[in-house]
């Protein structure tokens, strides 16, 4: 029987995170509305200083504290699996590998940074964390991490996902977190949104505003905000995925992947699998690296590279990123984790540099791919993950047409056992193809016309 699982021992777990910021010095810093660069001190009301130091660090390698490693070892290292049954179904000469992040306690890649952020906050003396969540994967991950480390946790969950995915809400409650639908009546901004748009499905931009408002409103100074994607320190913590994958590919006898793929909402799971290989590409390796987004929220493929707020209320600094505009309220697609208006600055800069080639995929194609996956590999994937699987299938078919052996690596970012409502819609013919209309796109981007322009120095393009 051929080997389909490549495992590492706990002793082989990476002891450092890789910081791509050291190898892409042209990445633009966050700025205020006045156009001036934000100082670390200006972020102190939102994040603890030890995480702010990671956010701005230019060090290539950052040590992972032993206490964090001990918690990660509950499920890490995770297997690298060979998708042999999908290969056989597609009759492709490509060899397909995937990192199985679904084996974490929360069922996704999110605990990799949730544990780290909770640990650094506790070390700084913080007692409570607030956050937002879309599909609920991040909310459950932070609830899990806070439970282990003895922190209070409050999660503002995008309303459409709050209604569609009640089991994720219950998972948060099991781990002791409070979860409320966003927009809510528990913040000033939430009340304002509900007054203007009482029937809104909500958005990550709204939920972020609510979570930040609650954090900075704590006069005791013992509450901070925690973000599950987008920012540099979050992406940093996820690079343990790609670093493990590098070791496992060598064990499998592969010199390097030809193609690396990850779905991309805010950028965390994509960065986790991809950034260690972006380092190789910067240093001369020929690797195609593909972040995949939803066609209903196409910031990378149809948005603009500009300075924009990370939230709807404009409480965050302005970030240089691919965006649809912070006022964008995406349609209620089932891939809730991809319903964010912007893309991580580091991922956005990688696109500007020509290091990354983004694609968008329609949700019906994604569910078609998820069904193929379930009938070949046997697992039920998260709707977000199905975007990566869809492009993996495209690339495997292309390898067959070209008659080329290729090594394809993708991140299996989470299981879909809490997302079966979307599968039900697909199976009953109620899921429709959807691409964001041009009119909606232009209207959304118009909201940032007067913002500072983002101009990059393209060192690698």
Secondary structure, DSSP 8 states (H G I E B T S, - for coil): ----EE---GGGS-SEEE-GGGT-TT----B-TTS-B--GGGGTTTS-HHHHHHHH---SEEE--HHHHHHHTTT-S--EEE-HHHHHHHT-S-EEEEEEGGGSTTSBTTHHHHHHHHHHHHHTT--EEEEEESSSHHHHHHHHHHHHHT-EEEEEEEHHHHHH-HHHHHHHHHTT-EEEEES-SSSHHHHHHHHH-TT----HHHHHHHHHHHHHT-TTS-EEE--SSSSHHHHHHHTHHHHHHHHHHHHTT-S--SEEEEE-SSSHHHHHHHHHHHHHHHTT---EEEEEEETTS-HHHHSEEEEEESSTTS-S-EEEEEES-TT------S-GGG--SB--HHHHHHHHTTS---EEE-HHHHHHHHHHHHHHT---B-HHHHHHHHHHHHHHHHHHHHT---EEEEEE-BB-TT-HHHHHHHHTT--------HHHHHHHHGGGTTS-------S--
